[in-house]
């Protein structure tokens, strides 16, 4: 089916566009009253993720209500650890928690294989197929997975953390086991992304949420090489890498078989373009907290960001939109981007 709005894919594929496309990480969520209404009918967050009809509904809400240029499937990066056999809980106001963690090689051996794990995520593929049908070609559909390091961090730590000291200790004290676990996660993620693409996804994004807590040397050894494996394996759709805090790895990403590199709000667009080169599109990177400001200030900051990127740009925030962000602020950001046009 031909897309009515293909701005995102044109930028990702290096084609000219009249304006930058815009979407927001976590755009389907608590910023929307319509999302909260759906959420209140369900037991918990995980029920929403695993109920295809409801996941599809909230995926489409930002397209209908905000007019964004892409939908991203409502899911969670932690579905891969769960599919591998490590169940997680999503605790209100506390975030994810794993009752059992990975501590040694025996725990790793007990995990499912890559293809077997991918088959346990049929609810995601069903949600994608429903979403694709209901979108009816209006905008592209984005799929995603967590980067192997970020998933290992949760699987070893057992929850979110400011330091992920248990996970980093695992890298230092059990490096062989770390690499085995990372490879298992990588293989499952590749199988998962391929199934997502078969179910209708137009572009995939790899989220390395905890990239910035590793040293550059550790990142090279325990994250970048596995992201590169995923990029080499996924040839059916464009790929975006978003690694929060990994300013030191931009040159590494520039050498990978990806199409788009996401920047957080601490990365300078001009400097990032110089380091990445001209071949990749860049995505980002307004500070999410800017959306608490006045409409005038949001417009000013957004226009400054758009001008700094100078094209080959997908407008977004430098991280996910925060749950208490005013809806008027979100609208001001989107409207400002969509009113911006490149000189012909």
WOFEN-V846110 format. One record per run of one state. SS is the DSSP state (2 for helix, 1 for strand, 0 for the rest). FROM is the first residue (numbers start at 1). TO is the last residue. Records with the same first field share a line. If there is no record, write none. Layout:
SS: FROM-TO + FROM-TO
This chain:
0: 1-4 + 6-6 + 13-21 + 23-32 + 41-44 + 51-51 + 67-69 + 73-78 + 85-88 + 92-94 + 98-104 + 110-113 + 120-121 + 136-138 + 147-147 + 158-158 + 160-164 + 174-174 + 199-202 + 209-210 + 214-215 + 234-237 + 244-246 + 255-259 + 263-268 + 277-280 + 287-287 + 293-294 + 310-312 + 318-326 + 340-344
1: 5-5 + 22-22 + 70-72 + 89-91 + 95-97 + 139-146 + 159-159 + 203-208 + 238-243 + 260-262 + 281-286 + 313-317
2: 7-12 + 33-40 + 45-50 + 52-66 + 79-84 + 105-109 + 114-119 + 122-135 + 148-157 + 165-173 + 175-198 + 211-213 + 216-233 + 247-254 + 269-276 + 288-292 + 295-309 + 327-339
